[in-house]
Amino acid sequence: MNCETCQLKELELEPTEIRDVLRCILHTIFFHRTLSLVRPKDVDCDFLEITYVQCGLPELEKEVDEKIGQFTAWVEKHPNRRSQVCLSFFDEKHRHPGWFVNKTERIYWEQWFINLHVMSPKRYSKSNSSKGLTNIGANALEETSTRRAALESSINKVLFQIINFANEKKDHIPAIPDRIFNHEIMIPSSDSVFGWNTDAIRRVLNSGHPYSL
């Protein structure tokens, strides 16, 4: 089984925007890779002028939010670094147990790499005058507005990238009953020199479909 990969356009964002960005992208991917009957719902981002679609599955929303929380905690310890969040879809194949062989093998058939550059907010020098404070505040608001407009534009390009890939790449999808595909969301981890969870990397390497680290 071939494993298709999609490297999404890198997004530059600040820590307060992580939740909006990852929710938007992950749920968009899930929506376009869900075969089960769902009740789609439109969701507005908290800080960005973007609306996306969720599958309307509480357990999936909880899983995504938990992973986002873990990624946010990692970013707090590793500021101003480029990183990846990877969403993988896989099938499971039962094998005869033997030495160093698991009973169940994961066959990865699709991987989405979300590339992020999380930057610390810009700091402005203090001013002793009220006029100086007003100017600093106005400049900060203007820069934030300009930066977020650019981020929204980049996110829209990523969403189109997701839709195009999902529509064009279908032949590799396995025949699976009406349900959510088996999946795994990988986030950076401090226990690996590469920033990835060591156990997760080992599972993927053993599957024969390594990540593009």
Secondary structure as UniProt FT lines:
FT   STRAND          4..7
FT   STRAND          11..13
FT   HELIX           15..17
FT   HELIX           18..32
FT   STRAND          41..44
FT   STRAND          51..54
FT   HELIX           58..77
FT   TURN            79..80
FT   STRAND          81..94
FT   TURN            99..100
FT   STRAND          104..118
FT   HELIX           130..168
FT   TURN            171..172
FT   STRAND          182..186
FT   TURN            190..191
FT   TURN            193..194
FT   HELIX           198..207
//
